[in-house]
Structures are given as structure tokens and as C-alpha cells.
Amino acid sequence: MKRLLLLLPVLLLGGPLAAYLIVVSGGTEPAPSIPPVVIPDEGALPDAAAMERLAASDPVAFLKNCVRHYNHEVKGYTAVLAKHERIEGTLEPPELLRVWFREKPFSVLLRWMQGERRAKAALYVAGANDNEIVVLPAGLAGKLLLGKPIRLDLNSKTARAAGRYPLDQFGIKNGTLRTLAGWIDAQKRGGLHVEFLGKHKTELVGGRLCYGFHRRYDRPEPNGADDLVIYIDAQTYLQVGSVIKDRDGKLIGEYYFRDIRLNPTFPADQFEPSALSGTSAALWPDVSEPGFT
């Protein structure tokens, strides 16, 4: 009888929401972690000329110094993220998201502009909200919940189905650390093959001038990755583009950050759950203008 009472609200709300809540309450799976990469912050940061030389001659040292530049210069950003991912063998539709990100405390707020599936918006702040994701559901579930947010475990099936990486591993820096960890591991075993593609404008990141690198793997990664192209902005040294494919040339994931604004002043409630359904200009600013600050 007690179990029936617990299920009654779900049954009354109907099949679609019932299915949604069953998935939400499902078990959790361990999330992949970013391999540790120790980058000593010793000496002066390389200037633009030195970074260009490293890009052409030593891609591992170049990426390490990209992370050093980030650590010295970036406290947060807003951006537009275009992503296209294969999740559990299915290539999902392309997505376009607005991003608000803060390093300390680690905070990320996402709002879907195109390609939303289960969420309209999502928030994660390390150590807050019981260390869970706060989600504004999309579709019928969102209507039945009257626009109220719900909470999800970082590694719940629903959260993991939304992207290849959990939200506590989101961000430009974490993408670079994943790239760097793979390059260092391959270099140690003598299997690193990275081609420098030179410097050119990249339209998918708003026409920014970028350094390009192409890695052909000596052996596929456990996730099937066998080919990687990345784009590093030549001014900010941010990894603004990544394209990952498997051995057969099938897309695993591609990610492009554009319209980046570095170190903005966020409203006090920018990373509060109330921001999920906010409509003010302060919470949802126009990010269509190109360029970096």
C-alpha cells in the first residue's frame, strides 16, 4: 500500500511524465574523470611569438602553456556553445547553448537555444544544491511540472544521457586538460602523432584566428576516439573547437565555443536556481555580437 501511495502522483500525471520520472530516479553510473595533469607554474608566461613557435614545434608544451595562460587570465566567461554528440551509440541532433561559467566556486549555467531534449536549462554549482544539478525540464514534463526545476544526481542516467561529460567536468579548461592528458600518455609510450595545421580563421568559432592541430591516434581510446582535431584561439589560447571521430570516421563529438566574453561581472543571483527561469536581460544577455574581451 505504501508503494502504491508513492506511485500515485506519477500515475495521475500520466504516462509521459511517469516515464520521465522513472528515468530520473534510475540508478547511477560512474562518471569518467579527467586524468590528473600536473603543470608547474614556473617562470614567465610565453609571449605570443614564443607560443607560436611552440605551436609549430612542441604541441604538448604549447598546450601546457595554454592552461597556464588560462589559470593566470580567466576567472569566468559567457559564450555560445555548439555541440553535436554521439551518446550510447546514437548521434543526437546538434545543440546550441548559451553558457555562463565561473571558476570559483566552479559554476555552470546552460540554456538551450536549439536542440533541447529533456532540459531547457541546467545549473551546477560545486558544493551547492546538495552538489546536484538543478534542471528546468523541457517538453511535456516541463509543462506538467508548471515550469518548476527539479534536481538530478550528477551521474544519474538522465544527466548522463544529456552529454558525454558530466557538468562538474564542463568547460574550456577541462576540455584542454582532457586533450593534454591523452597527448602526454601517448607521448610517454612513443605513440603521439600530432600534425600542426597552421594558423587560420575558423568560421565555426566566429571567424577567430586559430591554431589547428590534428592527432591521429596510435590506438583507439576506450570511448572509441581515434582521430582528433582541435582549434586554439591565437589571441586567448583557449581551446575553442574540438572534433572527435572513431576509426571509421564516424563523429563521436564536436564542440565549438564562440561569442566568448572573458571575466564578466555576473549578477549576484547568476548561479542561483532562480536564474533557470529568469527572463531579464541581466540573466539572459545578448551574446550574438562576435569577439572577445
C-alpha positions in Angstrom: 0.0 0.0 0.0 2.8 2.4 0.9 4.5 1.8 -2.5 1.1 2.5 -4.3 0.8 5.8 -2.5 4.2 6.8 -3.6 3.5 6.0 -7.2 0.0 7.6 -7.2 1.2 11.1 -8.2 3.1 9.7 -11.1 0.2 7.7 -12.3 -2.2 10.6 -12.0 0.2 12.9 -14.0 0.2 10.4 -16.9 2.5 8.3 -19.0 5.0 10.8 -20.5 5.9 12.3 -17.1 5.8 8.9 -15.5 8.4 7.7 -17.9 10.5 10.8 -17.3 10.4 10.4 -13.5 11.3 6.8 -13.7 14.4 7.6 -15.7 15.3 10.4 -13.3 15.0 8.1 -10.4 17.1 5.4 -12.0 20.4 4.2 -10.8 23.7 6.0 -11.3 26.8 5.1 -13.3 30.4 6.2 -12.5 31.4 9.3 -14.5 34.7 9.4 -16.4 37.2 11.5 -14.6 39.7 13.9 -16.1 43.2 12.3 -15.8 45.4 14.3 -13.5 47.8 16.6 -15.3 50.4 18.5 -13.2 51.5 21.7 -14.9 54.1 23.6 -12.7 53.6 27.3 -12.9 57.2 28.2 -13.2 58.8 31.2 -15.0 57.2 33.9 -17.1 54.3 33.0 -19.4 55.5 32.7 -23.1 54.6 35.7 -25.2 52.8 35.5 -28.5 55.9 34.9 -30.5 57.1 32.1 -28.2 53.6 30.5 -28.2 53.6 30.4 -32.0 57.0 28.7 -32.0 55.8 26.1 -29.5 52.6 25.5 -31.6 54.7 24.5 -34.6 57.5 22.6 -32.7 56.2 21.2 -29.4 52.4 20.8 -29.2 52.5 19.3 -25.7 54.4 22.3 -24.3 52.1 24.6 -26.2 49.0 23.1 -24.6 50.6 23.2 -21.1 51.2 26.9 -21.6 47.6 27.3 -22.9 46.5 26.0 -19.5 48.9 28.3 -17.7 47.6 31.3 -19.6 44.1 30.2 -18.7 45.0 29.9 -15.0 46.5 33.4 -15.0 43.9 35.2 -17.0 40.4 33.5 -16.8 38.0 33.8 -13.9 34.9 33.1 -15.9 33.1 33.7 -19.2 29.9 33.7 -21.2 29.7 32.0 -24.6 27.6 30.2 -27.1 28.4 26.5 -27.4 27.5 24.5 -30.5 27.8 20.7 -29.8 27.0 17.5 -31.6 27.5 14.2 -29.8 27.1 10.5 -30.2 25.7 9.2 -26.9 25.4 5.4 -26.3 25.8 4.8 -30.0 23.2 7.3 -31.1 24.2 10.5 -32.9 21.9 13.1 -31.3 20.7 16.2 -33.1 23.0 19.3 -33.0 22.6 21.6 -30.0 23.2 25.3 -29.4 23.5 26.6 -25.9 24.2 29.8 -24.1 26.8 29.3 -21.4 27.6 31.2 -18.2 30.7 29.9 -16.4 32.6 30.8 -13.2 35.8 29.1 -12.0 35.5 29.8 -8.2 33.3 28.4 -7.0 33.0 26.1 -10.0 29.7 27.1 -11.5 28.0 26.5 -14.9 24.6 27.6 -16.1 23.4 26.4 -19.5 20.4 27.4 -21.5 19.4 25.5 -24.7 18.7 27.7 -27.7 18.3 24.8 -30.2 18.2 21.1 -30.0 16.8 20.8 -26.4 15.8 17.3 -25.5 15.0 16.8 -21.8 16.1 20.2 -20.4 15.6 23.9 -21.2 18.3 24.9 -18.8 20.6 23.4 -16.3 22.7 24.7 -13.3 25.6 23.1 -11.4 27.5 24.8 -8.6 30.1 22.8 -6.8 29.1 22.3 -3.1 25.7 24.0 -3.5 22.2 22.4 -4.0 23.4 19.2 -2.4 26.0 19.1 -5.2 23.2 18.1 -7.6 22.3 19.6 -11.0 19.2 21.8 -11.0 17.3 21.3 -14.2 14.4 23.1 -15.9 12.7 20.2 -17.8 11.6 20.7 -21.4 8.6 19.4 -23.3 5.6 17.9 -21.7 7.4 17.1 -18.4 8.2 20.8 -18.1 4.5 21.8 -18.7 3.2 19.2 -16.2 5.7 20.4 -13.6 4.5 24.0 -14.3 8.0 25.2 -15.1 9.4 24.2 -11.8 13.0 22.9 -11.7 14.0 19.5 -10.5 17.3 18.1 -9.1 19.4 15.3 -10.6 22.4 13.4 -9.3 25.4 14.3 -11.5 25.7 10.7 -12.6 22.1 9.8 -12.9 21.0 8.1 -16.2 19.1 11.2 -17.2 22.0 13.5 -16.6 24.5 11.2 -18.4 22.1 11.0 -21.4 22.3 14.8 -21.8 26.0 14.8 -22.8 29.3 12.9 -23.0 30.7 14.7 -19.9 29.1 15.4 -16.6 28.6 19.1 -15.6 31.3 19.0 -13.0 33.7 18.4 -15.9 32.3 21.1 -18.1 34.3 24.0 -19.6 37.0 25.1 -21.9 39.9 24.4 -19.5 38.6 20.9 -18.7 38.5 20.2 -22.5 42.1 21.2 -22.8 43.1 19.1 -19.8 41.4 16.1 -21.4 43.3 16.7 -24.7 46.6 17.3 -22.9 46.2 14.1 -20.7 45.8 12.0 -23.9 48.7 13.6 -25.6 51.0 13.1 -22.6 50.0 9.5 -22.2 50.7 8.8 -25.9 54.0 10.7 -25.8 55.2 8.5 -22.9 54.7 5.4 -25.0 56.1 6.9 -28.1 52.7 7.0 -29.9 51.9 10.7 -30.1 51.3 11.8 -33.7 50.1 15.4 -33.9 50.2 17.5 -37.1 50.3 21.3 -36.8 47.7 22.7 -39.2 49.0 26.2 -39.1 47.0 29.4 -38.2 43.8 30.3 -40.0 40.4 31.8 -39.4 37.8 29.3 -38.2 34.3 30.2 -39.2 32.6 27.8 -36.7 34.0 29.9 -33.8 33.0 33.2 -35.3 35.9 33.6 -37.7 38.5 33.8 -35.0 42.1 33.2 -35.9 43.1 29.8 -34.5 45.9 27.3 -34.4 44.8 23.9 -35.6 46.2 20.5 -34.6 45.3 17.1 -35.9 46.0 14.0 -33.8 45.9 10.5 -35.4 45.8 8.0 -32.5 48.2 5.1 -32.4 45.4 3.1 -30.8 41.7 3.9 -30.2 40.7 5.3 -26.8 38.2 3.2 -24.6 35.5 5.5 -25.8 36.3 4.8 -29.4 38.1 8.1 -30.2 40.7 7.6 -32.9 41.0 11.0 -34.6 41.0 14.5 -33.1 41.2 18.0 -34.5 41.4 20.9 -32.1 41.4 24.7 -32.6 43.2 27.0 -30.2 42.4 30.7 -30.3 45.6 32.5 -31.3 44.8 35.5 -29.1 43.4 34.0 -25.9 44.9 30.4 -26.2 41.5 28.9 -25.4 40.6 25.6 -26.9 37.5 26.8 -28.8 37.0 23.9 -31.1 37.2 20.1 -31.0 36.2 17.3 -33.4 36.4 13.7 -32.3 35.9 10.7 -34.6 36.2 7.0 -34.4 38.3 4.7 -36.6 35.6 4.5 -39.2 35.4 8.3 -39.4 32.1 8.5 -37.6 31.5 11.5 -35.4 31.8 11.0 -31.7 31.6 14.6 -30.7 32.2 18.1 -31.9 32.3 21.3 -29.8 32.7 25.0 -30.8 32.7 27.9 -28.4 32.0 31.4 -29.9 31.0 34.8 -28.8 33.2 34.4 -25.7 33.2 37.2 -23.1 36.0 36.8 -20.6 35.7 37.7 -16.9 32.3 39.3 -17.0 30.7 40.8 -13.9 27.9 38.4 -13.0 24.7 39.4 -11.2 24.6 38.2 -7.6 21.9 35.6 -8.5 23.5 34.4 -11.7 24.2 30.9 -10.4 21.1 30.6 -8.2 18.3 28.2 -9.1 16.1 31.2 -9.6 18.2 32.1 -12.7 16.9 29.0 -14.5 13.6 30.6 -15.4 14.8 34.2 -15.4 14.0 36.3 -18.4 15.7 39.6 -17.6 18.5 41.0 -19.7 20.8 40.6 -16.7 20.2 36.9 -16.6 19.9 36.2 -20.3 22.1 38.8 -22.0 22.5 39.2 -25.8 25.6 37.2 -26.8 25.2 37.5 -30.5 28.0 40.1 -31.1 31.3 38.5 -32.1 34.6 39.0 -30.4 36.4 38.5 -27.2 37.0 40.9 -24.3 
